[in-house]
């Protein structure tokens, strides 16, 4: 009986720790705050995007032009709408949940890498 109680107690204590060790869930953008999301095109040029906790974002285009808009989370994807310069519709993609490895996605028929980089990268 004591072994059963000890095992149950151990399992109850270990479950929250295992959940934390599993890392952030897809769609969790908290790691992006204060960091830079790069969208890297096949030619190596990239856009820089900075998400803000208030649901807005700013960025720089491949040519260095200012970008801005709003973001929302839908399931495991982050959706961006762009207001500067204005573009119709929105783009919804899975975002990296931590700095490091990139995610591969398709955008306008081409393969694009999404990578979260520590800090505010401007060049």
N, C-alpha and C positions, 0 to 999 in steps of 0.2 A: 504494500500500500504506500509506504513512504517513497519507494522508488518511482511509483506512478505519479505521485504528487510532485516529486522533484523533477521528473521528466516534463510534466505539464508546465511547471513554473519556468523551467529552462526554455521550453518552446515559446511560451508567451513573451518572455524577455527577449529572445533572439529574433522574433518576427519583425519588430520595428527596426532593429539594427540591420537585418537583411534587406528590408525595404529601402532604407537609406543608402545602403551599399550599392543597390541596383542603379542608382543615379537618377537624374531628372527624367521626367516623362516626356515623350514627344509632344511638341506644342508648348512646352515650358520655355518661355523666352527670357526668364530672369537672368540667365548667364550672359545675355546680349547687352544688358544695361552696362554702360561704361566701356564696352568693347566694340569692335568693328566687325560687321558681317561683310565679307567680300563675295561678290559674284564674279567668278573668273571665267571668261569666255575661252573658246578653243585657241584663239590667237594670243592668249596670255594677258590681254588687257582686262581690267576689272572695274567694277563699280564698288563704292564704299557706302555702307548703310549703317546708321546709328539709330537704334530703337530707343525711345524714351518711355518711362513707366506710364505716362499719361495717355498713351495710345497714339502718339505721333512719331514720325521718324524724319530724319534729314539724311542727306547723302551727297555724294559727288558722282557724276556720270563718268563714263570712260574718258571723256574729253575734259573733265574737271569742272563741268557745269553744276550749279547747285540743284539739288533735288529735294523734294519734301512730300509728305503725305501722311496717311493714317494707317495703323495696323490693327488687326483683330486676330484672335485665335479661333479657329473652327476645327474642333476635334484635335487631330495631331498635326495640323498645318497652320502656318501663319499666313495671313492674307494681307497684302499691301495694296493700297490704292494710292495713286500718285496725283497730287494737286499742283506740283511745280516741277516742270511744266505739266499742264493738265493732260492726263491720258485717260481714256475711257476704260471702264472695267477694273478688275483687280487680278493680282497674281497670287495664287495660293500654293505654297510649297512647304514641305517639311524643312525645318531649320535645324542646324546643328545645336545641340543642347549644352555644349561645352567647347572651349577652345581646343583646337587640335585637328583631328582628321576632318577632311571635307566630305560633303555629301554630293553625289552626282544626281543631276536632274536634267530634264529637257525643257528648254525655253525657246519658243519661236523656231522649233525644228532643229535646234543645235544642242549639244551636250554642254552643260554649264556646271561648274563646281561651286558649291556654297561652303564657305569656310569662315569660322568664327576665330578672330584673332584678338589677343589680349590688348587692351588699350585703344586709344583713338588713333588709327592709322590714317594719314592724309595723303601720303604719296606712294 
